[in-house]
Amino acid sequence: MLFNYLKIAFRNLGKSKVSSFINIAGLATGMAVAILIGLWIWDEMTYDTYHEHYERIAQVMQHQTYNGEIGSQVANPAVMGAEIRNNYGSDFKYVLQASWNFNHTLAYGDKKLLKPGSYFEPQAADMLSLKMLAGIRDGLKDPNSILLSESVAKSFFDDEDPLDKILKIDNTSTVRVTGV
């Protein structure tokens, strides 16, 4: 029975080739668009959900008008963090400022790696609910300290303990590893 239906369908496709092509192309385009929209919605709904209280984490954006066009960006003045803490501190558990995520050259001895990273305020580990494998969460209270991801720590130190090792960032400043 199914074989007969398929045989009739292919005969009809052969009889009206232009109409069949338009219908199949429309169906394929519609399915592709539906899949892309579904993937976009899934990405928006699951973005950064690995943080413990992800529904309570927000990023402040600013709108700027430049040459008559309004653009939104995450760059905010450095004094904004202090202003938010002073004026709206009761509304937030943490107010955290961070730098852009740039590639930095990390060096330990002869090993050099180019890895993305940001400068954070000390409460970053608590706000982002980082899972510490070694070291202390309060390590960023010292401005000359760094928290490494597990992969960066392994690429520098293999199985050696990375804590209290000194790294050089961008050939300008030295920092002590206080956590992984």
N, C-alpha and C positions, 0 to 999 in steps of 0.2 A: 504494500500500500504506500509506504513512504517512498519507495523507489519510483512508483508511478507519479507521485506528486513532484518529485525532483525532476523527472523526465519532462513533465509538462512545463515546469518552471523554466528549465533550460531552453525548451522550444520557444517559449514566449520571449525569453531574453534575446534569442537569435532573430526573431521576427521584427522586433522594434529595438534596434541597437541604440539609437540616439536616446530614446526615452529611458531605456534600461541604464545607460551610462549616467544620465542626469540623476535618476533615482538612487543609484548605488553611490555616486559621488556625493550627493546630498546626505545620504545616510552615514557615509564614512566621515564626512565633515562634521555633521552633528554629533556623532559619537566621540570624535576627537576633541571637539570643543567641550562637550560634557565632561570628559575625563580630565581635561586641563582645568576646568572650573572646579571640579571635585578635588584635584590635587592642590589647587591654590587655597581652597577653603580648609582642607586638612592641614596645610602648612600654617595658615593663620591661627587655627585652633590649637595646634600643638607646639607653637613656637615657644621655646624656653620653659616648657612645663616641667623640666627636671628640677627646677628650684623648688624648695619646700613650700613656700607660700607665694607661688608664681602669680596668683590672682591679685596679690596685694603689692606687686612690684610695678612701678611705673617709671617711664622715662620722660623727662621734661623736654619738650621741643620748643623752638621759637620760630615764629614766622617773621621773615624779613622781606621788605620790598626793595628790589634792586632793579633799576631800569624799568620800572613800571610793572615788574612781575613779582608775585609773591612766592617765596620759596620757604620750605620748612627744613630745619636741620636740628641736629642734636647739640650743636656748639652753643654753649652758654657762657656768659661772663663768669670769671672765677669768684666774684663776690656774691653770685646768686645763691650758692650753697649756704653761706652764712645768713643771708637774708631769709631764706626759706626756714632755716633752723630757728632764727629769732622770731619771725612773724607767724610761722605755722608749725612750730616744733611739737605742739600738742597733738597735731593731726598725724604725725609720722613717727614711727619707731626709729627709723634710720633715714638720714638724708646723706647721700653719698655722691661725691663728684669723682669722675674718672676722666682720664685722657682718652684721646682717640686710640683705636687699636692699630698701632703701627708695627712694622717689622723692625726688630732690634737685633743687633749683633751681640750675642752673648759669648763670652770667652772664658774658658777655664784652662789654664796652662796653654797647651798647643791646640786644644779643640776650640773651634769657633762654629757657631750655629746662627743662622738667621731665622728667628722665630717671631710670630706676632705676639704682642703683649701690650698691656695698658698699665698706667700708673693709677692706683686706687687710694682712697682714704682708708684708714685702719679698720673701719667697721665693715669692709667689703666681705670678709670671710663669713661673718654672721648673717648679713643681709642676703647674700647669695647662697647660703647654706652649703658652703663648700665642705666636702668630705675630706678631712685631713688623714693622710696615710702616715705621716710622720711630722713632728714639729708641733708648733703651737698656733692656735687661731689668732692670737694677738700679735703675731710676728710683725705685722705691718705698722705697729705703733712706732717702731724704730724706722725713721725715714731711709736708712741705709740698709734695708732688708728686702728680701724678695721671697715670694711664694712661687714654687715651680709646679707645673703639671707633672704627672707621673711619667709621661712620655719624654718630656724634656730632661727630667732628672735621670732617667735610664740612659738617654743618649749621651749625657755627660759623664755619669758616674757608674754606669752598669749596675752592679749589685752592691757597690760601695755606699756607705751612708752619706747622703748629700748634706746633712745638717751641718751648719757652721762653716761650710766651704765658702770661699770668696769668689764671686764672679765679677767680670767686668762687662758693663753695658755700653755699647756703642763707643768703646775706647775712651770714655769720658769719666764714668763714675764706677766705683766698686761697691758691691752689695754683698751682704751675708745671707746665705740661704737659711731661712727660719722655718720653712714648712714645705711639705709636698702634698 
